[in-house]
Amino acid sequence: MAGMDPRPYLTDAKYPCGRGELLRAAAAAGAGDDVLGPLGTLPADDYADGDGVWEAVCSCNGAPIHDTAKEAP
């Protein structure tokens, strides 16, 4: 598992939303680094609901995901 289940901290997220909104909602709900860290590694996609977020977190298996569009050539 790639981290703690973030869904309890995302009840106020306004779906569909991207990584920034997920981080905002989780931080506002008092999530710690064990939740915010994995959320911060998610692709900057839109997520339809908390279950979709959890699936994305689990698929990362703790490996950092890089936004290749921002990497230098």
N, C-alpha and C positions, 0 to 999 in steps of 0.2 A: 504494500500500500504506500502511496506517495505522500502521505500526510494525514492529518486529521480531517474528518468529514466536515466540509465548510458549510453544508446546507443549513444548519441551525443558525449560522451567522449571516445568512443571505435572505432572511425572510422579508427584509425591507428593500431588497434590490428591485429595481424597476426593469423587468424583463420585457422584450429582449434587450440585452445589454452586453457591453464589452468588458474587458479586463479592468479598466479604470473604475467603472461603476461597481464591479464585484469587490474590488479592493476598498472602495469608499464605504460600501454597505457593511462589509465584514469588519472594518476598522471601527466604524460607528457602533457596531454591536459588541465591541470589546474583544474581537478575535486577537489571538497572540500570533507570534511568528510561526508557530506550527501550522497555522491556517493561512496567514498572509503570504508566507514564503512560497508555498505551492501555487497559490492563486497568481502571484507575480510572475511565475514562469509560464503561464498559459499563453497560447497564441492570442493575438489581439482580435479574435473573431467575436461574433455576437453569439451569445448563449441564450437559448429559449427559456431555460428554467434551471432550478437547482440540480436536478438529476443530470442534465447535460453538463453542468459544471463538474459534478462529481465524477462522471465518466471521463471527462477530459483530464482531471487531476489524476485519476487512477491510471490512465493510459500513459502518463508521463513517467511513471515509475521512479520519480525523484530526479530524473535526468533533466538538466536545464534545456529549455527550448530557446533557440536563438532566432531573432527576427533578422533573417538574412538580408532584408532590404536595407537594414541600417549598418550592416557590416562593411568595412572598407574592402575594396578589391585586393 
